[in-house]
Amino acid sequence: MRLTPEQRDLVQSTFSALAADPDGATVAMLERLFVLDPGLRYLFPEDLNDQKRRLMSMIGLIVRRLDDWEYVEPRLRNLGLRHVSYGVKPSDYATFGQAMQDVLAERLGLVSESAALKAWAIVFESVAETMVEAGRAAPSEAAVPG
């Protein structure tokens, strides 16, 4: 990941503010995701409580380990493989990134060109690239002997 120390600090400090209300933040992220693309709702269980906890936990792990990508990357690759089996497409990552950016901007009062949102964009891009790459490397269903 190519964050400067200042960008890392911005991501970590803004995440701390967001994590002060983890339930509200994850609800807002998922609601925004479903507004941006209602077709993504089918990827999630009806009861979102477990999903909210997992989402905030993974984002927290990424943010805490921004300087230790070697620790984070295999976990993201594994998550990317699982997401393929759920039906997540590469373009869905950009939609999630936009939902997260929107929630960060709204909840923290950030403007679209702020240094913090630019730093988060780098994080989202790195996460998405890792997960998409892992998904592309997964054997396709067509290649599985039947």
C-alpha positions as CSV (number, residue, x, y, z in Angstrom):
1,M,0.0,0.0,0.0
2,R,1.3,3.4,-0.9
3,L,0.3,5.7,1.9
4,T,2.4,8.4,3.4
5,P,2.7,8.6,7.1
6,E,0.4,11.6,7.1
7,Q,-2.2,9.7,5.0
8,R,-2.0,6.8,7.4
9,D,-2.6,9.1,10.3
10,L,-5.6,10.6,8.6
11,V,-7.2,7.2,7.8
12,Q,-6.6,6.1,11.4
13,S,-7.9,9.2,13.0
14,T,-11.0,9.4,10.8
15,F,-11.7,5.7,11.4
16,S,-11.5,6.3,15.2
17,A,-14.2,8.9,14.8
18,L,-16.3,6.6,12.7
19,A,-15.8,3.7,15.0
20,A,-17.2,5.7,17.9
21,D,-20.6,4.6,16.6
22,P,-19.8,1.3,14.9
23,D,-23.5,0.2,14.5
24,G,-24.6,3.5,13.1
25,A,-21.6,3.7,10.7
26,T,-22.1,0.2,9.3
27,V,-25.8,0.7,9.0
28,A,-25.2,3.9,7.1
29,M,-22.6,2.2,4.8
30,L,-24.9,-0.7,4.0
31,E,-27.9,1.6,3.4
32,R,-25.8,3.8,1.1
33,L,-24.5,0.7,-0.7
34,F,-28.1,-0.4,-1.4
35,V,-29.1,3.1,-2.5
36,L,-26.2,3.2,-5.0
37,D,-27.0,-0.3,-6.3
38,P,-30.2,-2.0,-4.9
39,G,-29.2,-5.1,-6.9
40,L,-26.5,-5.8,-4.3
41,R,-29.0,-6.4,-1.5
42,Y,-29.3,-10.1,-2.5
43,L,-25.6,-10.6,-1.6
44,F,-26.4,-10.1,2.1
45,P,-28.5,-12.0,4.6
46,E,-31.9,-10.7,5.7
47,D,-30.5,-10.1,9.2
48,L,-27.5,-7.7,8.9
49,N,-26.3,-7.8,12.5
50,D,-23.5,-10.3,11.9
51,Q,-22.6,-8.6,8.7
52,K,-22.3,-5.2,10.4
53,R,-20.0,-6.7,13.1
54,R,-17.8,-8.4,10.4
55,L,-17.6,-5.3,8.3
56,M,-16.5,-3.0,11.0
57,S,-14.1,-5.7,12.3
58,M,-12.4,-6.1,8.9
59,I,-12.2,-2.3,8.3
60,G,-10.7,-1.9,11.8
61,L,-8.1,-4.6,11.1
62,I,-7.1,-3.0,7.8
63,V,-6.8,0.5,9.5
64,R,-4.8,-0.8,12.4
65,R,-2.4,-2.7,10.1
66,L,-1.9,-0.1,7.4
67,D,1.9,-0.4,8.0
68,D,1.7,-4.2,7.9
69,W,0.2,-5.1,4.5
70,E,1.9,-8.5,4.6
71,Y,-0.4,-9.3,7.5
72,V,-3.5,-7.9,5.9
73,E,-3.1,-9.1,2.3
74,P,-3.6,-12.9,2.9
75,R,-6.8,-12.1,4.8
76,L,-8.1,-9.9,2.0
77,R,-7.2,-12.6,-0.6
78,N,-9.2,-15.1,1.4
79,L,-12.1,-12.7,1.7
80,G,-11.9,-12.0,-2.0
81,L,-12.2,-15.7,-2.7
82,R,-15.2,-16.0,-0.5
83,H,-16.8,-13.0,-2.1
84,V,-16.6,-14.7,-5.5
85,S,-18.6,-17.6,-4.2
86,Y,-21.2,-15.1,-2.9
87,G,-21.6,-13.6,-6.4
88,V,-19.6,-10.3,-5.9
89,K,-18.4,-8.9,-9.2
90,P,-15.2,-6.7,-9.5
91,S,-17.4,-3.6,-10.2
92,D,-19.1,-4.1,-6.8
93,Y,-16.0,-3.1,-5.0
94,A,-16.0,0.4,-6.5
95,T,-19.7,0.7,-5.4
96,F,-18.8,-0.2,-1.9
97,G,-15.8,2.2,-1.9
98,Q,-18.2,5.0,-3.0
99,A,-20.7,4.1,-0.3
100,M,-17.9,4.2,2.3
101,Q,-16.6,7.5,1.0
102,D,-20.1,9.0,1.1
103,V,-20.6,7.9,4.7
104,L,-17.2,9.2,5.8
105,A,-17.9,12.5,4.2
106,E,-21.4,12.7,5.7
107,R,-20.6,11.5,9.2
108,L,-17.3,13.3,9.6
109,G,-18.1,16.5,7.6
110,L,-15.4,15.8,5.0
111,V,-15.4,17.6,1.6
112,S,-15.0,15.4,-1.5
113,E,-11.4,16.6,-2.2
114,S,-10.2,16.4,1.4
115,A,-6.9,14.8,2.2
116,A,-8.6,12.3,4.4
117,L,-10.9,11.1,1.6
118,K,-8.0,10.9,-0.8
119,A,-6.1,8.7,1.7
120,W,-9.2,6.5,2.2
121,A,-9.4,6.2,-1.6
122,I,-5.9,4.7,-1.7
123,V,-6.9,2.2,1.0
124,F,-10.1,1.2,-0.9
125,E,-8.2,0.8,-4.1
126,S,-5.6,-1.4,-2.5
127,V,-8.2,-3.5,-0.7
128,A,-10.3,-3.9,-3.9
129,E,-7.3,-4.7,-6.1
130,T,-6.2,-7.4,-3.6
131,M,-9.7,-9.0,-3.3
132,V,-10.4,-8.8,-7.1
133,E,-7.1,-10.3,-7.9
134,A,-7.7,-13.2,-5.6
135,G,-11.2,-13.7,-7.1
136,R,-9.8,-13.8,-10.6
137,A,-7.2,-16.4,-9.5
138,A,-10.0,-18.6,-8.2
139,P,-10.8,-21.6,-10.4
140,S,-14.0,-21.0,-12.3
141,E,-17.0,-23.3,-11.9
142,A,-16.6,-24.3,-15.5
143,A,-13.1,-25.8,-14.7
144,V,-14.5,-27.9,-11.8
145,P,-15.0,-31.5,-12.9
146,G,-18.7,-32.5,-12.8
